[in-house]
Amino acid sequence: MSLQSFLFVAIDKLFNAPQNCRRMTKFKDVDFDIKKDIVYDESAPAACTLDTYCVKGTQGKKPVFFYIHGGGFVAGDKHYRRALARWAANMGYFVVNVNYGLCPEYRCPTPHRQLVSALNWVGANAEKYGLDLDRMVVSGDSAGGYYSAMLACICLNKPLQEKLGVSTSLRFKGAVLNCGIYDVNLALQKKFPFDLGGKLLKDFANIGVKDFPTYEWKEMGSVFPLVTEEFPASFVTYAQKDIFCGGQGDALIKILKEKGVYCEEYHSVKFMDNHCFSLNWTGKAARENNERTAAFLKKFKEGGI
């Protein structure tokens, strides 16, 4: 296992309990309908699975919360976002909690293609599960924040779909983006110990830093140029002192505002409220962020955004 994989696997295991075992996220009095490990792409059945969550007995068409986990592109699993999935389901959403191929086994743009397949699975199963495809939110944290924002852009960009060899007519109307890495060049300007940034780029794209300007899939390296005025109404969370993704969230917010995209945001200011701080649920910053996120999701579900 590489150093970068070891680091992000260790983070998931270390924070599993605070992120998934809090009393406030168990919802013991709620009867959830949970289906696990549904294969959405038979070309890679071990990697391409998803879990669905909803509250039993929910009436009417359900809005969709499509969640993509983080893990530095090389690690992570939907298993570590099960509390967040219950949280969103308890607000009335049909949650699709997605796994995808991890780098370096699945390099760019294979995970992007897989995520389009996962989205098309939602469309194909909308009638079966009673889903409202006009009220879909894409969400993710860290690398999943990148994939979420990029997937939203792919849905709006037919030429990019053609280059990727994928097709979807579905669109997200909302986005909840948590401490994402939205621009590779911006990230590579940071100095990481042990050349972590360069190693992650090698895993992600099989190129070195100096090769990025001529990379075949260079456009996949940044969400920023792909953002249009049709980008989903967004709630963006970032940590002002983020050790991994510093400067990314505020840069995205600036672009969204320039494009006239509806955007709400929350950011932490303390070093201890760092990367993806809200997933730990406790502490003032996490509570405030999650309360505001819940209010955003409620407004979106009710058509107020």
Phi and psi in degrees as a GROMACS rama.xvg file:
@    title "Ramachandran Plot"
@    xaxis  label "Phi"
@    yaxis  label "Psi"
@TYPE xy
-71.1477  162.943  SER-2
-58.1792  -44.5229  LEU-3
-66.8077  -38.1205  GLN-4
-66.439  -43.966  SER-5
-58.0981  -42.659  PHE-6
-60.3541  -49.5471  LEU-7
-76.9126  -30.4504  PHE-8
-64.4079  -42.2491  VAL-9
-62.9008  -39.0659  ALA-10
-62.0792  -45.1884  ILE-11
-60.3204  -45.1966  ASP-12
-69.0001  -40.1565  LYS-13
-64.9001  -39.0133  LEU-14
-100.016  9.01144  PHE-15
-58.8745  -47.8107  ASN-16
-64.4034  -52.7543  ALA-17
-63.527  -26.9952  PRO-18
-86.4029  -23.965  GLN-19
-127.164  -8.74928  ASN-20
-118.134  14.4757  CYS-21
-67.1948  144.46  ARG-22
-57.6812  -37.4746  ARG-23
-67.8589  -15.8165  MET-24
-108.639  7.73938  THR-25
-87.1724  -28.072  LYS-26
48.0334  56.0473  PHE-27
-62.8894  -24.7692  LYS-28
-90.9953  2.82758  ASP-29
-104.248  133.977  VAL-30
-96.4664  101.325  ASP-31
-90.61  145.898  PHE-32
-102.513  108.654  ASP-33
-118.695  125.749  ILE-34
-119.478  129.109  LYS-35
-115.934  151.337  LYS-36
58.7065  45.556  ASP-37
-79.2941  124.671  ILE-38
-79.7868  124.53  VAL-39
-107.7  -10.8574  TYR-40
-143.613  107.783  ASP-41
-70.4937  -12.1859  GLU-42
-70.9632  -21.1396  SER-43
-146.633  69.3164  ALA-44
-64.1327  -26.4004  PRO-45
-73.1595  -34.5235  ALA-46
-89.3936  -35.5812  ALA-47
-97.5174  77.0495  CYS-48
-127.424  160.959  THR-49
-144.644  156.521  LEU-50
-114.1  147.197  ASP-51
-119.398  145.308  THR-52
-134.143  134.471  TYR-53
-156.117  163.473  CYS-54
-85.0092  129.154  VAL-55
-61.0017  140.509  LYS-56
85.1062  5.34506  GLY-57
-63.2075  128.863  THR-58
-95.124  148.82  GLN-59
78.4007  175.618  GLY-60
-69.576  139.03  LYS-61
-101.732  135.16  LYS-62
-66.6921  157.583  PRO-63
-110.489  134.55  VAL-64
-116.557  105.41  PHE-65
-101.051  108.761  PHE-66
-110.946  135.37  TYR-67
-121.868  115.902  ILE-68
-70.6201  159.462  HIS-69
-98.0464  -169.855  GLY-70
143.933  31.9574  GLY-71
63.7662  23.2823  GLY-72
72.4607  -16.7567  PHE-73
-112.931  -6.76006  VAL-74
-148.537  -171.272  ALA-75
100.008  162.172  GLY-76
-164.579  147.501  ASP-77
-56.798  -26.6798  LYS-78
-53.5806  -33.9404  HIS-79
-83.3258  2.85982  TYR-80
-120.334  24.4893  ARG-81
-70.569  -34.0646  ARG-82
-67.9248  -42.6853  ALA-83
-63.299  -36.6052  LEU-84
-63.9294  -42.9496  ALA-85
-63.2998  -40.3221  ARG-86
-58.6599  -47.3269  TRP-87
-69.6259  -38.4039  ALA-88
-63.4203  -37.1088  ALA-89
-65.0087  -19.189  ASN-90
-88.3993  5.57105  MET-91
100.638  6.83955  GLY-92
-91.232  150.896  TYR-93
-90.531  112.896  PHE-94
-95.1254  131.083  VAL-95
-115.388  107.503  VAL-96
-103.807  110.217  ASN-97
-107.273  136.415  VAL-98
-99.9474  156.757  ASN-99
-150.51  169.214  TYR-100
-67.5988  130.744  GLY-101
-91.0486  147.01  LEU-102
-76.1463  152.035  CYS-103
-89.1623  -1.68498  PRO-104
-62.0996  -39.4074  GLU-105
-118.554  100.151  TYR-106
-92.7357  161.661  ARG-107
-50.858  132.364  CYS-108
-103.65  23.7264  PRO-109
-58.905  -46.3216  THR-110
-60.0992  -33.6204  PRO-111
-62.7837  -44.1737  HIS-112
-62.7863  -40.9097  ARG-113
-63.1073  -40.7648  GLN-114
-68.2464  -32.6339  LEU-115
-63.9637  -39.6994  VAL-116
-61.6615  -40.2837  SER-117
-63.0501  -41.3512  ALA-118
-64.5576  -42.1309  LEU-119
-65.5357  -29.3339  ASN-120
-60.049  -40.893  TRP-121
-59.7016  -47.4655  VAL-122
-61.0233  -41.4852  GLY-123
-68.4898  -23.9105  ALA-124
-109.193  13.456  ASN-125
-62.568  -42.8626  ALA-126
-67.9696  -41.2954  GLU-127
-58.3848  -42.7803  LYS-128
-101.977  -0.251317  TYR-129
69.0525  53.2644  GLY-130
-101.897  144.252  LEU-131
-97.5204  100.454  ASP-132
-73.4924  -8.28976  LEU-133
-89.3876  -3.32726  ASP-134
-130.361  71.8245  ARG-135
-115.878  133.802  MET-136
-113.332  131.367  VAL-137
-101.448  139.243  VAL-138
-148.202  153.08  SER-139
-175.122  165.927  GLY-140
-123.367  143.668  ASP-141
55.9176  -121.469  SER-142
-58.8698  -32.1279  ALA-143
-67.6037  -28.0594  GLY-144
-65.3181  -42.0269  GLY-145
-59.7849  -51.7978  TYR-146
-61.2618  -35.9348  TYR-147
-64.1792  -50.439  SER-148
-64.2329  -40.6846  ALA-149
-66.7712  -39.5291  MET-150
-63.1752  -40.0165  LEU-151
-59.7673  -39.52  ALA-152
-70.2996  -40.7095  CYS-153
-59.7948  -40.0785  ILE-154
-60.5097  -26.5533  CYS-155
-98.4941  -0.287758  LEU-156
-126.43  92.7398  ASN-157
-63.3457  -41.2839  LYS-158
-59.6822  -38.1792  PRO-159
-68.3482  -39.242  LEU-160
-58.2771  -43.3974  GLN-161
-63.3526  -42.2688  GLU-162
-64.0904  -37.4804  LYS-163
-75.1617  -18.2999  LEU-164
76.557  31.4842  GLY-165
-125.857  168.439  VAL-166
-151.174  133.16  SER-167
-151.875  143.119  THR-168
-104.457  1.22162  SER-169
-82.1616  150.897  LEU-170
-137.955  146.808  ARG-171
-90.0817  138.207  PHE-172
-101.139  -13.5983  LYS-173
-136.693  156.707  GLY-174
-145.798  137.199  ALA-175
-124.063  107.823  VAL-176
-116.246  124.161  LEU-177
-119.23  107.38  ASN-178
51.0198  45.2177  CYS-179
-79.9406  160.901  GLY-180
-102.342  109.031  ILE-181
-103.977  -13.9574  TYR-182
-143.243  116.415  ASP-183
-65.7123  -42.351  VAL-184
-59.6014  -42.5864  ASN-185
-62.0918  -40.609  LEU-186
-66.0905  -38.934  ALA-187
-70.9744  -13.411  LEU-188
-72.9844  -19.2551  GLN-189
-78.5945  145.81  LYS-190
-96.1263  110.638  LYS-191
-103.133  146.719  PHE-192
-61.4072  147.823  PRO-193
59.9924  24.8956  PHE-194
53.4175  41.9819  ASP-195
-58.9991  -40.6945  LEU-196
-61.5676  -45.162  GLY-197
-64.4558  -37.328  GLY-198
-69.3044  -38.1378  LYS-199
-66.6318  -37.8783  LEU-200
-63.3135  -39.6263  LEU-201
-61.8245  -43.0302  LYS-202
-65.7255  -41.8689  ASP-203
-69.6816  -43.7684  PHE-204
-128.674  -4.34184  ALA-205
61.2811  37.5752  ASN-206
-134.48  162.721  ILE-207
-91.4948  168.48  GLY-208
-57.3126  -41.9759  VAL-209
-69.1181  -17.5689  LYS-210
-87.8788  -9.0059  ASP-211
-60.6384  -39.491  PHE-212
-60.4543  -24.9526  PRO-213
-109.171  11.4618  THR-214
-64.799  135.283  TYR-215
-56.411  -36.4306  GLU-216
-108.144  38.3912  TRP-217
-54.7502  -35.1255  LYS-218
-64.3076  -19.1286  GLU-219
-80.8901  -4.97627  MET-220
-81.9651  -11.9403  GLY-221
-149.237  130.021  SER-222
-73.2095  -30.3852  VAL-223
-54.1113  -49.0517  PHE-224
-69.2223  -16.0105  PRO-225
-91.8236  -10.9355  LEU-226
-71.066  129.315  VAL-227
-122.219  178.411  THR-228
-66.4659  -12.8973  GLU-229
-89.3621  -0.828307  GLU-230
-56.59  145.781  PHE-231
-59.5878  147.385  PRO-232
-54.0759  132.778  ALA-233
-128.091  147.928  SER-234
-117.232  119.649  PHE-235
-115.175  124.238  VAL-236
-106.821  136.185  THR-237
-149.318  160.619  TYR-238
-105.295  123.644  ALA-239
-60.4924  -29.1317  GLN-240
-114.071  34.7937  LYS-241
-59.8101  124.827  ASP-242
-77.044  -20.1931  ILE-243
-102.887  -44.1211  PHE-244
-123.488  35.3025  CYS-245
-58.2034  134.503  GLY-246
84.916  -8.75559  GLY-247
-76.7908  -49.0871  GLN-248
-63.7001  -45.4532  GLY-249
-67.1753  -31.9719  ASP-250
-66.3504  -40.404  ALA-251
-64.7222  -43.3431  LEU-252
-58.8763  -42.0188  ILE-253
-59.1064  -43.8481  LYS-254
-68.146  -42.1068  ILE-255
-59.6826  -42.7547  LEU-256
-66.9469  -38.4746  LYS-257
-62.8703  -32.8257  GLU-258
-85.2912  -4.59123  LYS-259
78.4193  21.3816  GLY-260
-82.5002  133.999  VAL-261
-60.6509  130.154  TYR-262
-148.61  129.412  CYS-263
-113.684  155.028  GLU-264
-148.994  156.757  GLU-265
-142.659  140.232  TYR-266
-139.398  145.103  HIS-267
-85.147  158.989  SER-268
-121.459  -14.8746  VAL-269
-93.0204  146.145  LYS-270
-60.1092  -36.827  PHE-271
-69.4427  -21.4883  MET-272
-93.638  77.3173  ASP-273
-103.034  -149.736  ASN-274
-49.991  123.808  HIS-275
56.4348  36.9084  CYS-276
-56.7535  -32.2923  PHE-277
-67.9329  -21.0733  SER-278
-69.2583  -15.1087  LEU-279
-86.3599  -8.99228  ASN-280
73.8211  -35.1684  TRP-281
-104.283  163.319  THR-282
97.9284  151.573  GLY-283
-58.4059  -47.121  LYS-284
-64.0365  -44.327  ALA-285
-62.5503  -45.1072  ALA-286
-63.0855  -45.6315  ARG-287
-63.6538  -44.479  GLU-288
-61.0852  -45.6007  ASN-289
-71.0903  -31.7266  ASN-290
-65.2353  -41.6346  GLU-291
-70.6733  -36.5663  ARG-292
-63.4322  -43.5856  THR-293
-61.7142  -39.8478  ALA-294
-64.3352  -40.0292  ALA-295
-61.3261  -46.8946  PHE-296
-65.7254  -35.4522  LEU-297
-65.1391  -47.5792  LYS-298
-60.089  -42.1517  LYS-299
-63.3565  -45.236  PHE-300
-60.9911  -35.1333  LYS-301
-90.3941  3.48021  GLU-302
82.0625  16.5376  GLY-303
-85.6816  -2.7451  GLY-304
